[in-house]
Amino acid sequence: MQRMKLSAALVFAGALLLSGCAAGGGGGEAAADSCETVQSEVRDISNGAQNVLAAGGDPSEMTSALEGYSERAGELAEEADDDVAGAVEGLGETIDEAADFAETLPSDPEAEVDAEAVAEHQTAIQDAATEVADECEADA
């Protein structure tokens, strides 16, 4: 139970961190709108991927869900400005690493799961999402 509270707290803190970055910089209205759109999508992708890890469950379903979030990041990277696209691709790669980790989890729901490893992947996803926000803000 305590593990789930920690994971939920990490997800919530990450959402708050990214929501503060959506204001954008001084690059004009179009750049701010583009940045806001990218950051909104990144928040959704990041929070969704972190929630998959927090919820646990069947490793194959977790892997599939994480791969879906990674694909969304890839699609977003194709639409983003060059500087921001690299950071979004980094988010996708981090989610891919989490999907690889999910494949190694036990399928027995009663089995012990390494909560620290789960939290590390959640933190890595959050850090990658923060890099996107930072890059977007610098680009705006």
N, C-alpha and C positions, 0 to 999 in steps of 0.2 A: 504494500500500500504506500509506503514511504517513497518507493522508487517512482511510482506513478505521480505522486505529488511533486517530486523533484523535476520530472520530465515536463509536467504541465507548467510548472513555474518557469522552466527554461523557454518553453514555447511562448508563454505569455510575455516574458521579458523581451524576447526577440521581436515579437510583434510590436511592442511599445517602442523599442529602439528604432526599428525601421519606419514606423509611422511618423516619427519626428523628422525624418529625412525627406519627406515628400514635398517640402516647400520649394526645393530647387534653388538655383543660383541666379545670376544676372544675365543669362544667355538669351533672353528674349522669351516671348510668350510661347512660341512653337517649341523651343527647347525645353521649357518648363513643362509643357503639356506632354511632350514625348517622355521626359524624365518621370513624370508622375505616372504615366501609363506603365512604363517599364517597372517602376518600383512597386506599383500595385500588383502586377503580375508576379513579380519576384516574391512579394510577401505571401501571396497565395501559394506559390510553389513551395517556398521554404516552410511555411507553417504546415502545409499538407504533408510534406515529406517528414517533418519532425513528428507530426501527429501519428503517422504510420508507425514510426519507430516506437513511440510512446505506447501505442495501443497493443503492439505485439500481435500474436496470433500465428496463423499458418505462415511459415516462412515463404512458401511459393506465392501466396497472395500478397505478402508484404513486398517481396521482390518485384512482382508485377506492378503493384501500385507505385513503388519507387521508380521503376523504369518509366512509367507514365509521366511522372513529374520531371524526370530527366529529359524525356522527349519534349515536354512543354518548354523546358528551359532552352533546348536546342532550337525550337521554332522561334522563341522570343529572341534568341541571339541573332538569328537571321534577319530579324526586323530592326534590331537596335543599331545605333551608331557604332562605328568601328571600335572606339575606345571602350564603350560600355559592353559591346558584344563579347569581348574577351573575358570580362568579369562574369557575364552571364554564362558563358561556356564553362568557366571555372566552377560555377554553381552546379551545372549539369554534371561535371566530372565528380564533384564531391557527392552528389546524390547517387551517381553510379557506384562509387565506393561503398556507400551505405547499402545499396542493393546487393553488392557482392557480400557484404557482411551479413545481410539478412538471409542469404542462401545458406550460411553456415549455422544458423540458429537451429536448435532442436525442434523437431516437429511435435514432440510430446508437450502438451500444454502445462504439465506438472513439472517439467524439467527446469532447472535453474538457468537463468539467463544472466549474462554478465552486464549488470546495470551500468557499470562504469563505461564499458565499451559502447553501449547504447547512447549514453550521455555524451561521450566523445564524438560520436557521429552526429548527434543533434547539434552540438556546439560547432562542429566543422561546417555543417550546413548553414547555421546562423552566421558564422563568420564569413562564409562565401557570399551570403545575401547582403551582409553589411558592406563587403567590398563592392558589390554592384551599386549600392546606394552611394557609397563614397565616390566611385568613379562617375556615376551619373551626375552627382552634385558638382564634381570638378569639371565635367563636360558641359554643364548647363550655362 
